[in-house]
């Protein structure tokens, strides 16, 4: 308890000192008035004097429109200097503020106004300029500068930067180095961490695509999920205030190391090392796969087909051991590629959910070669190139149609159904058709015998007093009530206004995927 009292006393004392300092700072000056104002008014003036930010009241009370201070931002690709005034500027674009400026040495800049700030972009780093504010420079209120003023603008160097380009590098036989971009850095501190194959399924999806790591994440990766296989430093041919791309000789650094997944971590060697576990600074990181195995997958109703080829020769790779690993790190199935470099995983494993969901395919080649493919990553998608149409059917596809699409209440709906396999041959499995009202209530159900399914048909009666709107007619292959769906059809039961009627087909085996 004594410790809490001491901490509380220290915090109270600090707050009191800060408040007293702000109160004293706010007591003087022309804006204090004869009485100095109230307690909170003096605190506000004191805070304003520290932060150099003027409130609307202070702007109104300012004796005249004038330049107040200079703010410089060098974190952007183009350095920016902002001139802060005592009044808001015209932000409509009607006032060409560049006409009221002269810069020595002559430099072309982009000028834009934001509230009280007139910002100039286009200055070079590590340079000094003299910006002259000409008489007559206007504020939004119409006030103008009464006299010319020259402001020296001195820009510092760009902040130090280390950045990787992203993507997984494949260094065996076809990559001379990993490119890293640096700014104002003379030496890099490097570290390579090897991540075990079975831990890859436990790493969150998308981590291998990240190019930055917080120091805490790097520590966890090093101590709990991997091991450091190399650490050291590398000189950089630094060009002041310019981006420099340097190749890290990853092949030489990994020479003699086991193939697998590695994380290359880079930072500025000039920064002092910290031992504070709470440090949240970011580090540049690059995932590296040292492998000659290229993995391509195709997933369909029959499961997952995996093809392996050599990055060096593009030839199919025989005898590669492939392992399908679930989210809970259990091995679901192990197969070996044939002469065409192909191996298939059974479709049943891809119905798993939760911990049984397959997430990673591991590939183990000769001489200890290793690679992996994260199934959680986005697949190659062509939808942005105008690819459309209906969803790909499964092993059985149903075609449903009626003699017309619009019906009046009381009329009969004649529906014809064709059940076909992938080759277009008739399927003789029983077919169950279910019709529902617009409110989802089932109104009819019928099962067509499999022997007649070269072309099956059904008749849906309707009442003159039934609910108007779209009916849903679900069509499933088989006699089971919840078998897989195969097709859909739309129609109307609402005068001449078309509404949706949905059909589904039910397969004899409810476990079969459509």
RODO-2510 file (C-alpha; in nm, 4 decimals, decimal comma):
residues 514
     n   res          X          Y          Z
     1     x     0,0000     0,0000     0,0000
     2     x     0,2852     0,2372     0,0783
     3     x     0,4105     0,2083    -0,2779
     4     x     0,0692     0,3154    -0,4141
     5     x     0,0655     0,6172    -0,1819
     6     x     0,4134     0,7186    -0,3012
     7     x     0,3185     0,6810    -0,6704
     8     x    -0,0036     0,8747    -0,6144
     9     x     0,1852     1,1539    -0,4384
    10     x     0,4376     1,1818    -0,7210
    11     x     0,1641     1,1957    -0,9877
    12     x    -0,0252     1,4627    -0,7917
    13     x     0,2877     1,6707    -0,7514
    14     x     0,3674     1,6519    -1,1259
    15     x     0,0135     1,7542    -1,2215
    16     x     0,0275     2,0425    -0,9740
    17     x     0,3609     2,1663    -1,1119
    18     x     0,2385     2,1488    -1,4718
    19     x    -0,0805     2,3349    -1,3835
    20     x     0,1128     2,6004    -1,1917
    21     x     0,3519     2,6483    -1,4807
    22     x     0,0705     2,6886    -1,7328
    23     x    -0,1076     2,9300    -1,4951
    24     x     0,2014     3,1466    -1,4654
    25     x     0,2659     3,1394    -1,8423
    26     x    -0,0915     3,2466    -1,9079
    27     x    -0,0806     3,5404    -1,6672
    28     x     0,1324     3,7766    -1,8735
    29     x     0,1172     3,9199    -2,2194
    30     x    -0,1119     4,1621    -2,3937
    31     x    -0,3989     3,9119    -2,4137
    32     x    -0,4241     3,8682    -2,0368
    33     x    -0,6146     4,1924    -1,9871
    34     x    -0,6079     4,4071    -1,6759
    35     x    -0,7481     4,1347    -1,4540
    36     x    -0,5698     3,8423    -1,6216
    37     x    -0,9023     3,6566    -1,6736
    38     x    -1,0271     3,3550    -1,4820
    39     x    -0,8309     3,0523    -1,3674
    40     x    -0,9189     2,8346    -1,6692
    41     x    -0,8640     3,1255    -1,9081
    42     x    -0,5096     3,1657    -1,7760
    43     x    -0,4505     2,7895    -1,8104
    44     x    -0,5759     2,8073    -2,1719
    45     x    -0,3430     3,0956    -2,2521
    46     x    -0,0532     2,9114    -2,0920
    47     x    -0,1231     2,5955    -2,2954
    48     x    -0,1492     2,8051    -2,6126
    49     x     0,1863     2,9639    -2,5432
    50     x     0,3452     2,6195    -2,5155
    51     x     0,1798     2,4559    -2,8202
    52     x     0,1822     2,7726    -3,0352
    53     x    -0,1779     2,7029    -3,1453
    54     x    -0,4174     2,9977    -3,1593
    55     x    -0,7815     2,9568    -3,0691
    56     x    -1,0509     3,1379    -3,2727
    57     x    -1,0863     3,3881    -2,9872
    58     x    -0,7120     3,4525    -2,9876
    59     x    -0,7142     3,4990    -3,3642
    60     x    -0,9950     3,7556    -3,3293
    61     x    -0,8056     3,9340    -3,0512
    62     x    -0,4723     3,9329    -3,2413
    63     x    -0,3705     4,2913    -3,3180
    64     x    -0,3158     4,2250    -3,6920
    65     x    -0,2774     3,9644    -3,9644
    66     x     0,0851     3,8493    -3,9506
    67     x     0,3208     3,5547    -3,9933
    68     x     0,3486     3,3549    -3,6695
    69     x     0,5880     3,0569    -3,7095
    70     x     0,7364     2,7960    -3,9464
    71     x     0,6664     2,4186    -3,9411
    72     x     0,8730     2,1700    -4,1460
    73     x     0,7799     1,8083    -4,2310
    74     x     1,0576     1,5888    -4,3756
    75     x     0,8778     1,2545    -4,3361
    76     x     0,7064     1,2862    -4,6752
    77     x     0,8724     1,1983    -5,0093
    78     x     0,8701     1,5726    -5,0851
    79     x     0,9756     1,7937    -4,7964
    80     x     0,7078     2,0437    -4,6937
    81     x     0,7406     2,3775    -4,5161
    82     x     0,4260     2,5365    -4,3698
    83     x     0,4015     2,9078    -4,2855
    84     x     0,1528     2,9608    -4,0018
    85     x    -0,0332     3,2933    -3,9787
    86     x    -0,2588     3,4579    -3,7190
    87     x    -0,5674     3,4391    -3,9453
    88     x    -0,7260     3,1686    -4,1600
    89     x    -0,6242     3,1821    -4,5252
    90     x    -0,8384     3,1580    -4,8364
    91     x    -0,8731     2,7862    -4,9145
    92     x    -1,1156     2,8262    -5,2077
    93     x    -0,8313     2,8418    -5,4624
    94     x    -0,9292     3,1867    -5,5858
    95     x    -0,6252     3,3459    -5,4230
    96     x    -0,2939     3,2567    -5,5928
    97     x    -0,0640     3,2720    -5,2935
    98     x     0,2403     3,1838    -5,5043
    99     x     0,2187     3,5379    -5,6454
   100     x     0,2869     3,6743    -5,2963
   101     x     0,6030     3,4649    -5,2421
   102     x     0,9597     3,4845    -5,3644
   103     x     1,2138     3,2101    -5,2940
   104     x     1,5927     3,2365    -5,2949
   105     x     1,7425     3,0368    -5,4566
   106     x     1,4676     3,0231    -5,7179
   107     x     1,2706     2,7003    -5,6745
   108     x     0,9441     2,5752    -5,8203
   109     x     0,7125     2,4756    -5,5382
   110     x     0,3508     2,3653    -5,4972
   111     x     0,1535     2,5980    -5,2682
   112     x    -0,1697     2,5093    -5,0879
   113     x    -0,3527     2,6707    -4,7972
   114     x    -0,5005     2,4803    -4,5003
   115     x    -0,6715     2,6927    -4,2337
   116     x    -0,3943     2,9176    -4,0939
   117     x    -0,1174     2,7301    -4,2756
   118     x     0,0371     2,8069    -4,6143
   119     x     0,2306     2,4923    -4,7113
   120     x     0,5063     2,4789    -4,9735
   121     x     0,6192     2,1443    -5,1222
   122     x     0,9143     2,0884    -5,3557
   123     x     1,2150     2,1849    -5,1458
   124     x     1,5278     1,9721    -5,1485
   125     x     1,6488     1,8019    -4,8343
   126     x     1,9535     1,9304    -4,6508
   127     x     1,9149     2,2750    -4,8103
   128     x     1,8460     2,6300    -4,6919
   129     x     1,6068     2,8742    -4,8592
   130     x     1,4871     3,2289    -4,7932
   131     x     1,1134     3,2688    -4,8448
   132     x     0,9937     3,6295    -4,8689
   133     x     0,6313     3,7094    -4,7858
   134     x     0,5302     4,0063    -4,9945
   135     x     0,3201     4,2963    -4,8762
   136     x    -0,0485     4,2473    -4,9497
   137     x    -0,0633     3,8692    -4,8897
   138     x    -0,4333     3,8287    -4,7983
   139     x    -0,6202     3,6341    -4,5320
   140     x    -0,9656     3,4854    -4,5835
   141     x    -1,1129     3,7808    -4,3912
   142     x    -0,9575     4,0314    -4,6326
   143     x    -0,6790     4,1445    -4,3986
   144     x    -0,3394     4,1807    -4,5648
   145     x     0,0236     4,1786    -4,4635
   146     x     0,1315     4,5369    -4,4060
   147     x     0,5027     4,4804    -4,4551
   148     x     0,7371     4,2377    -4,6260
   149     x     0,9005     3,9616    -4,4202
   150     x     1,1727     3,7097    -4,5045
   151     x     1,1605     3,3640    -4,3428
   152     x     1,4672     3,1341    -4,3529
   153     x     1,3680     2,7732    -4,4316
   154     x     1,6293     2,5089    -4,3489
   155     x     1,5468     2,1468    -4,4243
   156     x     1,7110     1,8595    -4,2433
   157     x     1,7918     1,5166    -4,3833
   158     x     1,5360     1,2482    -4,4621
   159     x     1,4580     1,0104    -4,1745
   160     x     1,6453     0,6802    -4,1859
   161     x     1,4492     0,4033    -4,3619
   162     x     1,4835     0,0280    -4,4181
   163     x     1,2264    -0,1448    -4,6408
   164     x     1,1866    -0,4761    -4,8247
   165     x     0,9824    -0,5116    -5,1427
   166     x     0,7655    -0,8012    -5,0264
   167     x     0,6955    -1,1406    -5,1788
   168     x     0,8601    -1,4739    -5,1045
   169     x     1,2086    -1,5010    -5,2530
   170     x     1,3230    -1,8363    -5,3948
   171     x     1,7012    -1,8193    -5,3763
   172     x     1,8160    -2,1680    -5,4708
   173     x     1,9822    -2,1456    -5,8149
   174     x     1,7862    -1,8393    -5,9305
   175     x     1,8235    -1,5504    -5,6873
   176     x     2,1493    -1,3681    -5,6295
   177     x     2,0220    -1,1620    -5,3390
   178     x     1,7289    -1,0088    -5,1582
   179     x     1,6826    -0,6393    -5,2490
   180     x     1,6483    -0,3987    -4,9558
   181     x     1,5827    -0,0255    -4,9907
   182     x     1,7521     0,2117    -4,7476
   183     x     1,7635     0,5882    -4,6948
   184     x     2,0442     0,7592    -4,4990
   185     x     2,1793     0,4328    -4,3566
   186     x     2,5490     0,3386    -4,3669
   187     x     2,5277    -0,0099    -4,2134
   188     x     2,2526    -0,2697    -4,1740
   189     x     2,2090    -0,5064    -3,8835
   190     x     2,0864    -0,8409    -4,0197
   191     x     1,9370    -1,1512    -3,8628
   192     x     1,8067    -1,4718    -4,0248
   193     x     1,5525    -1,6846    -3,8355
   194     x     1,4594    -2,0352    -3,9498
   195     x     1,0965    -2,1368    -3,8927
   196     x     1,0190    -2,5081    -3,8548
   197     x     0,7956    -2,6678    -4,1162
   198     x     0,5246    -2,7832    -3,8749
   199     x     0,4973    -2,4368    -3,7207
   200     x     0,3933    -2,2831    -4,0509
   201     x     0,0352    -2,4028    -4,0038
   202     x     0,0210    -2,2200    -3,6703
   203     x     0,1250    -1,8835    -3,8137
   204     x    -0,1644    -1,6530    -3,8967
   205     x    -0,2635    -1,6195    -4,2600
   206     x    -0,0943    -1,3292    -4,4368
   207     x     0,2073    -1,3132    -4,2067
   208     x     0,4409    -1,4375    -4,4815
   209     x     0,3333    -1,1395    -4,6947
   210     x     0,4214    -0,8803    -4,4310
   211     x     0,7330    -0,6669    -4,4774
   212     x     0,7469    -0,5254    -4,1236
   213     x     0,7581    -0,6817    -3,7795
   214     x     0,7169    -0,5195    -3,4434
   215     x     1,0121    -0,5920    -3,2189
   216     x     0,7833    -0,7919    -2,9881
   217     x     0,6716    -1,0136    -3,2801
   218     x     1,0334    -1,0617    -3,3855
   219     x     1,1247    -1,1695    -3,0319
   220     x     0,8359    -1,4173    -3,0206
   221     x     0,9299    -1,5550    -3,3622
   222     x     1,2918    -1,5953    -3,2562
   223     x     1,2317    -1,7480    -2,9127
   224     x     0,9118    -1,9494    -2,9578
   225     x     0,8628    -2,0325    -3,3261
   226     x     1,2094    -2,0446    -3,4794
   227     x     1,5810    -2,0175    -3,4213
   228     x     1,8493    -1,7704    -3,5321
   229     x     2,0804    -1,9332    -3,7868
   230     x     2,2849    -1,6252    -3,8784
   231     x     2,3324    -1,2684    -3,7564
   232     x     2,5730    -0,9935    -3,8566
   233     x     2,6065    -0,6563    -4,0294
   234     x     2,6469    -0,5320    -4,3850
   235     x     2,7773    -0,2012    -4,5191
   236     x     2,5574     0,0080    -4,7481
   237     x     2,6799     0,2481    -5,0178
   238     x     2,4795     0,5359    -4,8760
   239     x     2,3778     0,8328    -5,0921
   240     x     2,2596     1,1122    -4,8670
   241     x     1,8840     1,1737    -4,8790
   242     x     1,8372     0,9301    -5,1667
   243     x     1,6978     0,5768    -5,1887
   244     x     1,9619     0,3059    -5,2256
   245     x     1,8811    -0,0543    -5,3246
   246     x     2,1280    -0,3140    -5,1978
   247     x     2,1282    -0,6900    -5,2602
   248     x     2,1707    -0,9017    -4,9480
   249     x     2,3666    -1,2142    -5,0575
   250     x     2,1126    -1,4616    -4,9255
   251     x     2,2631    -1,7589    -5,1120
   252     x     2,5964    -1,7102    -4,9399
   253     x     2,4359    -1,6551    -4,6005
   254     x     2,2230    -1,9714    -4,6306
   255     x     2,5033    -2,1819    -4,7763
   256     x     2,5107    -2,5096    -4,5876
   257     x     2,1844    -2,4378    -4,4035
   258     x     1,8890    -2,6747    -4,4269
   259     x     1,6246    -2,5815    -4,6845
   260     x     1,3083    -2,4343    -4,5405
   261     x     1,1336    -2,1134    -4,4489
   262     x     1,3447    -1,8250    -4,3201
   263     x     1,2707    -1,4714    -4,2003
   264     x     1,5290    -1,2055    -4,2862
   265     x     1,5146    -0,9129    -4,0392
   266     x     1,7010    -0,5867    -4,1115
   267     x     1,7426    -0,2668    -3,9095
   268     x     1,9674     0,0381    -3,8860
   269     x     2,2901    -0,0676    -3,7149
   270     x     2,3445     0,2886    -3,5910
   271     x     2,0431     0,2747    -3,3623
   272     x     2,1201     0,1753    -3,0074
   273     x     1,9967    -0,1709    -2,9159
   274     x     1,7175    -0,1813    -2,6624
   275     x     1,6403    -0,4546    -2,4102
   276     x     1,2970    -0,3193    -2,3236
   277     x     1,0413    -0,5900    -2,4063
   278     x     0,7737    -0,3233    -2,4393
   279     x     0,9567    -0,1566    -2,7295
   280     x     0,7111    -0,1380    -3,0194
   281     x     0,9499    -0,0206    -3,2913
   282     x     0,9058    -0,1714    -3,6378
   283     x     1,1686    -0,3798    -3,8157
   284     x     1,1951    -0,4558    -4,1871
   285     x     1,1316    -0,8249    -4,2535
   286     x     1,1313    -1,0540    -4,5569
   287     x     1,0199    -1,4178    -4,5705
   288     x     1,2569    -1,6334    -4,7737
   289     x     1,1918    -1,9839    -4,9043
   290     x     1,5129    -2,1671    -4,9902
   291     x     1,3721    -2,4286    -5,2249
   292     x     1,3640    -2,5546    -5,5829
   293     x     1,0083    -2,6908    -5,5525
   294     x     0,7315    -2,4864    -5,7177
   295     x     0,3803    -2,5823    -5,6041
   296     x     0,0600    -2,5285    -5,8021
   297     x    -0,2835    -2,6430    -5,6816
   298     x    -0,6244    -2,6895    -5,8438
   299     x    -0,9282    -2,7594    -5,6285
   300     x    -1,2551    -2,9107    -5,7497
   301     x    -1,5253    -3,1593    -5,6635
   302     x    -1,2725    -3,4448    -5,6662
   303     x    -1,0441    -3,2801    -5,4117
   304     x    -0,7138    -3,0932    -5,4417
   305     x    -0,4692    -3,1663    -5,7226
   306     x    -0,1108    -3,0580    -5,6544
   307     x     0,1599    -3,0204    -5,9201
   308     x     0,5292    -2,9799    -5,8400
   309     x     0,7949    -2,8468    -6,0779
   310     x     1,1559    -2,7390    -6,0528
   311     x     1,2191    -2,3654    -6,0454
   312     x     1,5547    -2,4208    -6,2131
   313     x     1,4383    -2,6340    -6,5088
   314     x     1,0529    -2,6124    -6,4973
   315     x     1,0435    -2,9937    -6,5266
   316     x     0,7917    -3,2011    -6,3256
   317     x     0,9353    -3,3410    -6,0037
   318     x     0,8715    -3,7084    -5,9267
   319     x     0,8778    -3,8536    -5,5779
   320     x     0,8021    -3,5327    -5,3854
   321     x     0,6285    -3,6137    -5,0579
   322     x     0,3236    -3,3915    -5,0032
   323     x     0,1554    -3,3518    -4,6654
   324     x    -0,1819    -3,1878    -4,6018
   325     x    -0,1811    -3,0207    -4,2578
   326     x    -0,4882    -2,8951    -4,0708
   327     x    -0,5268    -2,5831    -3,8603
   328     x    -0,4772    -2,7922    -3,5445
   329     x    -0,1402    -2,9094    -3,6862
   330     x    -0,2604    -3,2649    -3,7481
   331     x    -0,1537    -3,4414    -4,0692
   332     x    -0,4674    -3,5173    -4,2709
   333     x    -0,3122    -3,7068    -4,5634
   334     x     0,0265    -3,7813    -4,7184
   335     x     0,0751    -3,8494    -5,0912
   336     x     0,3681    -3,8704    -5,3355
   337     x     0,3901    -3,7115    -5,6798
   338     x     0,4009    -3,9295    -5,9905
   339     x     0,6053    -3,8902    -6,3077
   340     x     0,4018    -3,5874    -6,4137
   341     x     0,4654    -3,4188    -6,0795
   342     x     0,1019    -3,4645    -5,9742
   343     x    -0,0594    -3,5930    -5,6569
   344     x    -0,4200    -3,5688    -5,5362
   345     x    -0,5715    -3,5134    -5,1922
   346     x    -0,9159    -3,6631    -5,1285
   347     x    -1,2152    -3,4281    -5,1385
   348     x    -1,3464    -3,5401    -4,7997
   349     x    -1,0666    -3,3662    -4,6121
   350     x    -1,1796    -3,0296    -4,7461
   351     x    -1,5170    -3,0517    -4,5734
   352     x    -1,3482    -3,0083    -4,2355
   353     x    -1,4147    -2,6993    -4,0266
   354     x    -1,2502    -2,5419    -3,7226
   355     x    -0,9320    -2,7230    -3,6249
   356     x    -0,9840    -2,9843    -3,8982
   357     x    -0,9745    -2,7279    -4,1784
   358     x    -0,6769    -2,7911    -4,4121
   359     x    -0,4510    -2,4854    -4,4235
   360     x    -0,1060    -2,5807    -4,5556
   361     x     0,0446    -2,8174    -4,8114
   362     x     0,4028    -2,9222    -4,7223
   363     x     0,6409    -3,0481    -4,9914
   364     x     0,9520    -3,2562    -4,9092
   365     x     1,1906    -3,3285    -5,1949
   366     x     1,5251    -3,4989    -5,2339
   367     x     1,8344    -3,3807    -5,0453
   368     x     1,6181    -3,2282    -4,7738
   369     x     1,4497    -2,9788    -5,0071
   370     x     1,1349    -2,8227    -4,8597
   371     x     0,8582    -2,5861    -4,9652
   372     x     0,5016    -2,5089    -4,8629
   373     x     0,1826    -2,3462    -4,9888
   374     x    -0,0599    -2,1642    -4,7587
   375     x    -0,4127    -2,2582    -4,8688
   376     x    -0,5543    -1,9610    -4,6762
   377     x    -0,3940    -1,7117    -4,9125
   378     x    -0,6079    -1,5677    -5,1963
   379     x    -0,6227    -1,7856    -5,5064
   380     x    -0,5538    -1,6540    -5,8538
   381     x    -0,8704    -1,4653    -5,9436
   382     x    -0,9867    -1,3619    -6,2921
   383     x    -1,3191    -1,2009    -6,1939
   384     x    -1,1762    -0,8549    -6,2617
   385     x    -1,1282    -0,9570    -6,6255
   386     x    -1,4954    -1,0052    -6,7103
   387     x    -1,5213    -1,3767    -6,6319
   388     x    -1,8818    -1,4569    -6,5423
   389     x    -2,1551    -1,7171    -6,5716
   390     x    -2,3233    -1,9526    -6,3298
   391     x    -2,1431    -2,1464    -6,0592
   392     x    -1,9549    -2,4579    -6,1685
   393     x    -2,1802    -2,7610    -6,1092
   394     x    -2,0714    -3,0684    -5,9209
   395     x    -2,0737    -3,4245    -6,0407
   396     x    -2,4501    -3,4021    -6,1106
   397     x    -2,6241    -3,1066    -6,2716
   398     x    -2,9981    -3,0444    -6,3006
   399     x    -3,1673    -2,8406    -6,5742
   400     x    -3,5108    -2,7061    -6,4824
   401     x    -3,7561    -2,5143    -6,6962
   402     x    -4,1282    -2,4448    -6,7285
   403     x    -4,3515    -2,3811    -7,0287
   404     x    -4,3570    -2,0101    -6,9387
   405     x    -4,2360    -1,7730    -6,6668
   406     x    -4,5516    -1,5798    -6,5676
   407     x    -4,8623    -1,7304    -6,4033
   408     x    -5,1943    -1,6083    -6,2696
   409     x    -5,3308    -1,7324    -5,9340
   410     x    -5,5075    -2,0649    -5,9823
   411     x    -5,3053    -2,1750    -6,2875
   412     x    -5,0982    -2,4948    -6,2987
   413     x    -4,7176    -2,4808    -6,3294
   414     x    -4,5721    -2,7449    -6,5604
   415     x    -4,2062    -2,8013    -6,4670
   416     x    -3,9600    -3,0293    -6,6498
   417     x    -3,6321    -3,1471    -6,4978
   418     x    -3,3295    -3,3072    -6,6643
   419     x    -3,0611    -3,4681    -6,4467
   420     x    -2,7236    -3,5126    -6,6154
   421     x    -2,3683    -3,6046    -6,5202
   422     x    -2,0509    -3,4270    -6,6311
   423     x    -2,0571    -3,6038    -6,9705
   424     x    -2,4187    -3,5138    -7,0364
   425     x    -2,5517    -3,8659    -6,9781
   426     x    -2,8857    -3,9109    -6,7993
   427     x    -2,8660    -3,9872    -6,4274
   428     x    -3,1245    -4,2287    -6,2924
   429     x    -3,1065    -4,1207    -5,9282
   430     x    -3,4405    -4,0210    -5,7693
   431     x    -3,5167    -3,6487    -5,7749
   432     x    -3,7041    -3,4608    -5,5021
   433     x    -3,8700    -3,1278    -5,5843
   434     x    -3,9975    -2,8914    -5,3148
   435     x    -4,2082    -2,5760    -5,3701
   436     x    -4,2360    -2,2971    -5,1138
   437     x    -4,4462    -1,9820    -5,0863
   438     x    -4,2968    -1,6312    -5,0774
   439     x    -4,2964    -1,6472    -4,6961
   440     x    -4,0857    -1,9664    -4,7011
   441     x    -4,3643    -2,2122    -4,6099
   442     x    -4,3464    -2,5410    -4,8015
   443     x    -4,6587    -2,5963    -5,0092
   444     x    -4,5736    -2,9030    -5,2177
   445     x    -4,3193    -3,1842    -5,2438
   446     x    -4,2829    -3,4654    -5,4925
   447     x    -4,0238    -3,7354    -5,5699
   448     x    -3,9670    -3,8539    -5,9257
   449     x    -3,8444    -4,2126    -5,9684
   450     x    -3,4911    -4,2473    -6,0935
   451     x    -3,5825    -4,4715    -6,3890
   452     x    -3,7875    -4,1923    -6,5473
   453     x    -3,5262    -3,9208    -6,5197
   454     x    -3,4280    -3,9082    -6,8805
   455     x    -3,6779    -3,6233    -6,8434
   456     x    -3,8766    -3,5879    -6,5197
   457     x    -4,1709    -3,3529    -6,4732
   458     x    -4,3888    -3,2138    -6,1962
   459     x    -4,7147    -3,0189    -6,1779
   460     x    -4,7521    -2,7479    -5,9131
   461     x    -5,1142    -2,6493    -5,8381
   462     x    -5,1958    -2,3098    -5,6862
   463     x    -5,4930    -2,1527    -5,5095
   464     x    -5,6665    -1,8326    -5,6150
   465     x    -5,6420    -1,7103    -5,2533
   466     x    -5,2776    -1,7953    -5,1865
   467     x    -5,0161    -1,5343    -5,0997
   468     x    -4,9049    -1,3309    -5,3996
   469     x    -4,5368    -1,3046    -5,4818
   470     x    -4,2482    -1,5293    -5,5799
   471     x    -4,2494    -1,8975    -5,5011
   472     x    -3,9335    -2,0986    -5,4341
   473     x    -3,9135    -2,4473    -5,5823
   474     x    -3,6144    -2,6386    -5,4416
   475     x    -3,4856    -2,9314    -5,6447
   476     x    -3,2599    -3,2001    -5,4959
   477     x    -3,1353    -3,5296    -5,6340
   478     x    -3,2458    -3,8286    -5,4270
   479     x    -3,5231    -3,9027    -5,1815
   480     x    -3,3487    -3,7590    -4,8737
   481     x    -3,4959    -3,4216    -4,7647
   482     x    -3,1621    -3,2431    -4,7258
   483     x    -2,9493    -3,3788    -5,0059
   484     x    -2,7110    -3,1617    -5,2087
   485     x    -2,8663    -2,8948    -5,4318
   486     x    -2,8083    -2,9141    -5,8075
   487     x    -3,0033    -2,6393    -5,9894
   488     x    -3,2444    -2,3470    -5,9658
   489     x    -3,5340    -2,1977    -6,1623
   490     x    -3,7231    -1,8697    -6,1324
   491     x    -4,0872    -1,7952    -6,2098
   492     x    -4,3833    -1,5817    -6,1015
   493     x    -4,7102    -1,6320    -5,9181
   494     x    -4,8071    -1,2668    -5,8912
   495     x    -5,0083    -1,1595    -6,1937
   496     x    -4,7660    -1,0690    -6,4710
   497     x    -4,4929    -0,9525    -6,2372
   498     x    -4,1988    -1,1945    -6,2286
   499     x    -4,0834    -1,3178    -5,8868
   500     x    -3,8302    -1,5823    -5,7847
   501     x    -3,9031    -1,9531    -5,7614
   502     x    -3,6037    -2,1562    -5,6506
   503     x    -3,5433    -2,5269    -5,7285
   504     x    -3,2943    -2,7640    -5,5757
   505     x    -3,2030    -3,1252    -5,6537
   506     x    -3,1132    -3,3869    -5,3910
   507     x    -2,8493    -3,6558    -5,4428
   508     x    -2,8878    -4,0088    -5,3070
   509     x    -2,5634    -3,9660    -5,1073
   510     x    -2,5926    -3,6465    -4,8986
   511     x    -2,2143    -3,6400    -4,8461
   512     x    -2,1459    -3,5966    -5,2179
   513     x    -2,0429    -3,2406    -5,3045
   514     x    -2,2146    -3,0629    -5,5903
***
